[in-house]
Amino acid sequence: MTCHLVALCFDANDPLRLARFWAGVLGWEMIDDPQDGIALLPSDDTGFRLRFLPSQEQKAGQNQMHFDLTSASLEDQQQTVARSLELGARHIDIGQRPEDGHVVLADPEGNEFCVIEPGNNFLADCGFIGALACDGSQEVGYFWSDALDWPLVWDQNQETAIRSPHGGPKITWGGPPLMPKTGKNRLHFDLAPPAHGDQQAEVDRLVSLGATRIDIGQGEVSWVVMADPDGHEFCVLTPR
């Protein structure tokens, strides 16, 4: 049985502050889990939690992935933007055009996210987190579809998207040109085999799909650090 997506992890200089920000934006419950540390539990069909991991590294460059938050109306979009700004977000310019309907913001540690205008057909049947939009190749979209056993819901012009059969956000990859990678990503996936699964067997399966084991200085830990075919880090935890 394939592994499942347990969490999207943020490297954070101040994990508690960043968790409080996203709890306020998303309306999710914050917990301090003995196993996972500071985490947010979804209140909808998202299917994975958010984890906030302490890091001394400062953010450098644009993140490889970001949230696209949906809006039911222009008023709803404005309310999401206003709430985010009150919680500590700020407007940023990443090259969006004045006529674009979405609003680009950064959280208190500079992690980019977008508040999408109403009427976006691609995200029409998604929840508040409409998509996790990633910089990545068509190949990496195929890899993650196989890794998670999530079907492709978009595959055109080297752009790909997958979605869990149970719903939740889409994960999208924009295709070329890809951004240059400048060190370890601040956001990464945590995967885990099911409770009675086998971590090593899952690592071997992911390697057969195109992943590699990597050393980022993690030392002796219970999880396995890997990179997808585009070189982006993720972790395989023990079964749960």
N, C-alpha and C positions, 0 to 999 in steps of 0.2 A: 504494500500500500504506500502511495506517495506521501511525502511530508506535507504539512500544512503551514500556511503563513501565520505565525504567532504574533508578530509585532513589527511595526515600523519604528526603528530606533533613531533618536536624535542624539548626537554628541552635543553636550551643553556645558557652557562655562558655569551656569547657575541652573542646575536641573529643576529645582523647586520652582523658581520664578518662571521658567519656560513652560513647565507643566501647568502652572496656574493660568498662564496666558491661554494655552490651548484648551484647557478645561473651560475657561470662560467663553472662548470663541465657539467651541463645539457643543458645550453643554454636557460634557462627559464627566463621569465620576473619577476623582483622583484617589489612588491608593498608594500605600508604601508597602510593596510586596516583598517578603523576605527573599524570594527567589529572583524577582525581576527588578527590584528597586522601585523608584518612583514611576508610576504608570497611570495611564488613563484607560478606563474601560468603556467600550462603545455603548451608546444608548440606542443604537439602530442596527441595521443589518451589515455594518462595515465588516465584521468578521475577524478583525485583528485589533490588538491594543496598540497604544503608543507608549514607548519607553523613553526615558530621558536619562542618559548615561553621562556621568561626570567626565569632563575633558578639559585639559589646560590649553589645548590648541585653539587658536583664534581662527575664525572663519576667513577663508581666502578665496575669492572668486565666487562665481555663481554656482549654486547647488546643482547637482545632477538630476534631482527630482524635487517636485513641489506639488502642493495641493491645488486643485481647482475646485473651489466652493461654488455651489449652485445657488440660484436665486429664483424665487417664484414670481417676482415682480420687480419693477424698478425700485419701489419703496423697500422691498425686502433686501435688495442689493445694497441700497444706501444704509439700511439699518445694520447689515453685517459689517460694512466698512466702518461705520461710526462706532459700533461696539468694539471692533478690533483696534481702532485708534485709541479709544478710551482705555483699553487694556494694555497699551504699550506698543502697538504697531506703528508703522510710518509708511508714507507713500514712497515708492522708488521708481526709477526709470531704468528699464532693462532693454530699451529700444522699441517699446510699444508705440504705436501710432496714435495721434490725437483722436482719430475717428474710431479706434477700437473701443468696443463696448465694455470690455472687462477692466477691472481695477487691479493694479499690481501693488502689493504691499509686502512689507518685511516684518517678521515678528521681532521681539526684543533682542534677539541675537543675530538678526540679519537674514534669517531663512526666508526665502521668497515664497509667496503664495498669491493666487489670483482669486478674485471674486468675480465670477462669470455673470454676464448679463442674462436676463430672462429670455426664454425662447431658443436656447441652444439645443438643437435637435439631437446632437450626439450624446448629450447628458440628460435627455428628457426623462428617462425612466430611472435615473440614479438618485440617491439621497443627497444630503447636504454636502458630504464629500463626494463630488461627482467623479473625480478622477485623481489618481496620482500620476502626474505627467512627468515622464522621464526623458532625458537625453539618451538615445540609444539606437542601435542598428536594428534592421529587420531580423538579423540572426539572433539578437538577444531577445527579441520578442518571441521568436519561436522557442528559444531555450526556456524562457519562463513559462510559456504555455505548457511545455512538456514537464518542467520541474514541478509545477503546482497542479498539473492536470486540470488547468482552466482553459476553456476553449477560446480560440481567437474570435473576437467580435469585430475586428477591423484588420484588413491587410491590403492596403493600396498604396502605390507609389513609395514603397519601402517604409511606410508608416504602419505600425501594428498596435493592437490593443487586445487585452484579455480581460475576462471577468469571471469571477467565481460562479459556478452553477447555482449558488445560493443567493446571488445578488451582491449588493455592496458596490464599492467604487470600481471603476475600470482602472486598469494600469495601462498606460499608453507609452509608446516610444516613437519619437518624432522622425527617426531616420536621419540620413546625412544632411548637412555636414554636422559632425559630432564636435562637441566642445572638447578642448584639450583637458586631460585629467591632471590636476595639480595636487597630488597628495591624496591622503585618505578622505573618502567621502564623509560628510557630516551626517548623512542619513543612510541607513542600511536596513535590510530585511533580516529578521530572525525567523528561521524555519525550524520545524521539529517533526520527527516521526511521531505517529500516534503512540498511545500509551504502551502498547505491546510491540512496538516496532523496534528496528535495529538501526542505531545511529550510523555504524560503519557501513552497513549495506546501503543506506541512503546516500552517504558520502560517495560510495563507489558508483551508485546510479547517476548522481549528479556529475561526476567526473566523466562518465560515459556519454553524457549529454553535451559536454563541452566546458564544464567548470574546472577550476584548478584549486588545489590547496595552496594557501599562501601564509606567510609569516609576517605579521605586523607588530611583532614584539609582544604577543599575548602571553607567552610563557606556558606553564602547565595549567591548563584550564579544561573544564568539562565540555566546552563547545569546540567546534571545528570552524576555523575561519577559511572562507573560500572566496573566489572571484568568479563572476560570470564571464561569458565570452568577450564582453567589452572591457573587462578588467575591474568591474565595480564589486566591492566587497559585500559579502553577506555571511551569516553565521548559521551553522546547523547545531541546534541544541540537543540535549539528551531527550529521549522520548517523553511525551506528555500528552 
